[in-house]
Amino acid sequence: MTLNTCQTTSTMKYCFFLLLILTGIGCDSKSGLEKEIEAIPLDITIERFDKIFGAASVSDLPKLKQDFPIFFPEQFADSIWIARINDTLQQQLHEEVNKEFPNELELVEDLMSLFQHIKYYFPQFKTPIVFTTTSDVDYKNKVILTGDLLIISLDTYLGESHPFYEGIQQYLVKNFRASQIIPDVANEYAGQMVSPPRQRSLLAQMLYYGKLLYLKDLWLPEVPDAEKIGYTEEEINWAHENEIDMWRYFVENELLYSTDAKLQPRFINPAPFSKFYLEIDNESPGMIGRYLGWQIVKSYMENNSTSIQQMLILDTDELFNNSKYKPKK
């Protein structure tokens, strides 16, 4: 609608009321549930240890050790930390982290939303003490959750094209971006609430990861599915479009109840692609077993009146048999 269409008094009134209606719709777009979750009171403080250590001099070391003992294990001599403070590569690492994360306002907001959602579904949840740090790009420990401490290594989220990540395989590097911080944190909390499967079958592994991903659905309603599982948009679209063919492959080859140890690296573990040993392999994303497990858990929750807590403790057979799962065509 242009200004020229609102020239008459009556038309201007109509435009004004239309604007009010549209504004009201935009302001009221959140569901009642989301508003209830948003009202949960929480306090979050982030200690930017990465910034503090990056700006420190050798003379600051005694105070750093006193204030942040968790980062200075007693078995390591001071010479280790002095060398890190003086290391030009470490200084460059801190500079790059500061460029990507000049402040923590967005991170606080995103963590607040995540923690409120966890608190809603799991009232016993307690807000952790949050630290950010650098870890020499230890991408196997991007997020560490231990007790009431949450540690986030910001140098593993600088963006997939960052030169620090040269030599690391692309299927890993694609998730070295800031948008993956919250899904990674959510994954750590989900892992504390879902027990590893007792069975060794492929289906048991699929449903274990499906439960983790379903918790992310509840806790991260604004996050795209691709981000939850660590896919690109192209990869999640491929999974959606080929769901029925993948499921048929698993069933026809009797893989679901197989305990073959080779199946986990083929279909569950992070990898450049899933290994069907077909022409589609190079097109498929890795971890496709997790994706299918996710769809089965979703189907179960849609077709059963079960609480989240009850679903999480269901064994493989009960969950699968009552899921009424049918892959989308």
N, C-alpha and C positions, 0 to 999 in steps of 0.2 A: 504494500500500500504506500503510495507516494503522498507527499504533502499536498500536491495539487488536487487530490481526490477529497481533501478535507477542507474545502474552502468555505462552504456554507456553514451556518451556525449549527444546523441539525446534524450535518455530516461530521462536524468537529466533535459534537457531543457523542455521536456514535463511535468515532475513533477513540475518544477518551475512555469510554466505558469498555470498548473492546480491549484497549491496552490494559485496563485494570483487570479484566478477566484473564487475559493471557499472563499477566504478571502474577496473578493469584495462583493460576495453574502451575506456573514455574516454581513458585515458592512452596507449593503444597505437593510437590512431586514425590516426596518421600512417603513411604508407607507408614502406617501407624506403628508397626513393629520397629522400623528403622528409627523413628522418632523416639520410641521408648528406649532403644539401645543407646541412642545418642545422648540421652539424659542421664545415663549411668555416671555417677561422679568418680573420676579417677585422677590421680596426679602422676605425671610422668616427668622425670628429670633425666637428661642425657648428659653424661660426663664425656666431653670430647678429649679423651686421653690422647688421641692422635695429634690434636692441636697442641696440647700441653707438652707432650714429649718432643714434638717437632720444633717447638720454640725454646726448648730447654738448652742450657749450657751444662758443662761438666759440674760446675759448682752447685747446680740445682739437684744433682742426683740424690743426695741424702734425703732431701724433702720429698722428692718424687717417690722414693722407696717407702717413706713413712706414710704418705698420703694414698699410694696405690700399690699396696703390697701384693695384690693378686698378679700384677704384671712383672714382679721381680722375684722369681723363685729363689730361695736361699741357696740352692745348689749351684747357682751361677755367680761367678765372680764379677765384681764391679767393672773389671776390664772389658767385659762383654758389652755392658751398657755404654761405657765411655766410647768404645769403638763405634757403636751404633750412632751415638750423638754426633760424632765427628765424620761419619761416613757420608761422602757426597751423594752417593746413590740413595741413601736413606733420606737425605735432605730433599732430593728431587722427588722422591716418592711422596713425602709430606706436602710438597708444593702442589703436586698434581691432585692430591686428595682435597686440599684446600680450594683448588679451582673448581672441582666438581661439586664439593659440598662446603660452600663458604659459610653456611649457617645450618642449623639443625631444625628450623621451623617446620619445614615440610615433613621431615622424618618424625618429629613429635606428633604432628597432626595425624599422620598415617598410622603410627603406632597406637595412638589414642583410640582411633577407630577400631583397629584390630583387637586391642585389649578389651574394649567395651563389648565387642561381639563375643569374645571368648568368655567374658564374665557373665554375659546374659545366658549363654548355654551351659556354662560350668561355673556356678556361683562360688565355688571354692577357690577359683583362680585368684592369685595375688600378683599385683603389679611388680615386675622385677626392677632391679637397679640396672640401668642401661649404660653400657660403655661403648664408645666407638674407638677403634684402634686401627693400626696397620699391621700386616702379618707377613710381609715379603711375598704377597700374592699367594697365600696358602689357600688355594681355591677348594681344597677338600674340607676346610673348616671355615667357610665364609661366615657362618653364624654359629656361635657356641652358647648353649643354654645349660647352665649348671646351677641347681638350687634356685636361689632368687636372683641370680646374675644372668644378664643377657649381654653378650659381647658380639659386636658387629664389626667385621673387618672391611672398612670402606675402600681399601685399595683393591678389593675384588669386585668393585662395582663402578669402574671408571668408564665403561662403554666398550663394546666389543671390538672397536677399531683401535683401541689405545695401544701404543707401541710397547708398553710393559707386558702385553700379552702375546707378543710374537713367540712362535714356537709352541704355543698351547693349541690343542686341537679345536677346530671351529665349533664342533657340536657342544663343547664346554664353554667356549668364549662367548657364544651368542647370548648366554645368560649372565654375563659379567656387566650388567647394566643396573642403574639405580632402581628401575621399576621392579627388579627381582628381589629387592631387600625384604619387602613385606611378605611376599609369598614364601621366601626362605625362612623368615622368622615364624610364620604360621606353620610351616612344615615341621619345625623343631617342636612347637607346642603340640601339634597333632601327634607326633611320634611319641610323646609322653602319655597320650591318652588312648593309644591303640596298641594292644599287645601284639608282638610278632606272632605269626601263625605257628601253631604246633605241627601242622601237617607240612609235608615237603612238596606237595603237588604244585603245579603251575597255577592252578585255579586259586589255591590258598594264597600264593604270592600276589596274584592279580587282585583279590579282594582286600588284602591288607593295604595295598597302595590305593585301592578304590576308596577305602574308608578314610585314609588321609586326605585324599582329594575332595571327598564329600564334606569333610570338616572345613576345607578351604572355601567350598561353595557357601557355607553358612557364615563364615567369618569374613569373607572378602567379596561381598555381593557386587561391588563396583569394579572388581578386577576381572579382566577378560579371561576366558577359559584357557587361552593359550599361555598367559602369564602364570596361571595356577600350576600347570603341568610343566612349564619350561619349554614350550613349543613356540615357533614362529607362527604367524597367521597362516602362512601357506601350509605348515605342518598340521595345524589343528584342522584346517579345511580338508586336507587329504584324509585325515583320520575319520572325519564326519562322512565324507563321500564314499569311503571304502569300508565302513564299519561292517556291513553285512557280508562282504567277501572275506574279510579277515576272520569274522566269527565262523563262517563256514569252513575256512581252512583249519581253525583250531579244532572244530568238532569232527570234521571228516578225517583228520590225521590223529584223532584221539589224544590230543595234547593236554586237555584240561586236567586230567587226573594223573598224568605222567609225573614221575619224580626224577626224570632225567636231569642231571645237574647242568647240562648244556642249555637247557631252555631258559634259565634265568638270564644269562648274558645275551641270548638271542632276542628276548622279548621284554625283559623287566629292567635290566640295568641301563643307565645312560650310555648311549652309543650313537654313532653317526646315523645309523638306520637299523631297522629291525630285520632279522634274517629269516625270511621265508624260504630262501633259496629259490626265488623266482625272479622274473624280470622286474617286478615291482620293487625289489629291495632298495635300489638307489633312490626311489621316490619316497619311500616310507620313512617316517621319523622313528627314532629309537623309542624304547619304553612303551611300545604299543600295547603290551599286556597291562600296563598300568591304566592306560586309557580305557580299555575294554572293562577292566575291573571297576573303574569309576562309573561307567554306564550301567553296570549290573547293580551297584550299590544305589545309584539314583533310582533305578527301576524298583528296587526293593522298597525304598522309602516312599515312592509314589503309590505302591500297591499294598502297603501294610500300615496299620496304625501302631507304630512302634516309636518309642522315644529314641532320641539320639544315643543316650547312654545304653539302652538295651541293644540297639543295633550294633554298637561298637564291640560288644562282647559275644555276639553270635558267632558260632563256628561256621566254617566254610560251607558245609552241606546245607545247613538250615537256611543260611542267607541266600545261597544260590537257588535252592529248590523253591523258595517262596518269593523269589524276585520277579518271576513272570517276565524275565528279560527277553525281549525280541529286538534284534538290531534294526535300526532305522534303514529303510530302503532308499 
